[in-house]
């Protein structure tokens, strides 16, 4: 078998396009996420959203169809190319930018900022706080932030997996450090031609930091953002997060909202 080391641009397309399209009910889930966000943030036509880590652009296009102006920031060129083609095909106006979200530089331009699909936490604690500061700067007075996070106390199962995707096979292993609240993983994709697509060495060193509610509140406070609410995932009828009454279906994900003070 031929072994090929793949960078993040390749793996981003694999996860956010190829793998994502195999998830049953994903289109309905996307629509529900957008409905939820519009409801809890009270988005209106003509408002402006900054989507950090916009991925394949599914959510920004749905927002745009409802008359909400969108800018999607995504580090993977393969995803931005896909999102631009889809937006053109669907005749919706969305601006997509190839950029590391840590490098955004906006000044009171957006009514809302969203970081969804488990994107927050891939950087160090310092960098995550710095990002929140940049978001505060990008928001207008009383602008709102919505971010979903994995429940650090109950992140879900780790371990070995395998599944059939796109006439190939994905093998992987994830590990969760319950003391540091960090998850890391390593994956191999054997494609239909028999090639072994593996992660480049630098990707194997990456991990994602999960946060408890108290930790995320502290981060928001330090960044000058006011914590508003915590919800159980993206239930269409918003359900406030309460650890002792947490709906089992949503026990692994928490959606946080915050606001920039006047």
Secondary structure, DSSP 4 states (H G I P E B T S, - for coil): --EEEE-HHHHHHIIIIIIGGGSTTHHHHHHHHHHHHHHHHT--TT-EEEEET-TT-HHHHHHHHTT-EEEEEES-HHHHHHHHHHHHHTT---EEEE--GGG---SS-EEEEEE-TT-TTSS-HHHHHHHHHHHHHHEEEEEEEEEEEEBTTS----EEEEEEETTEEEEEEEEEETTTTEEEEEEEEE-TT--EEEE-HHHHT--EE-B-HHHHHHHHHHTTEEEEEEEETT-SS--B--GGG--GGGTTEEEEEEEE--
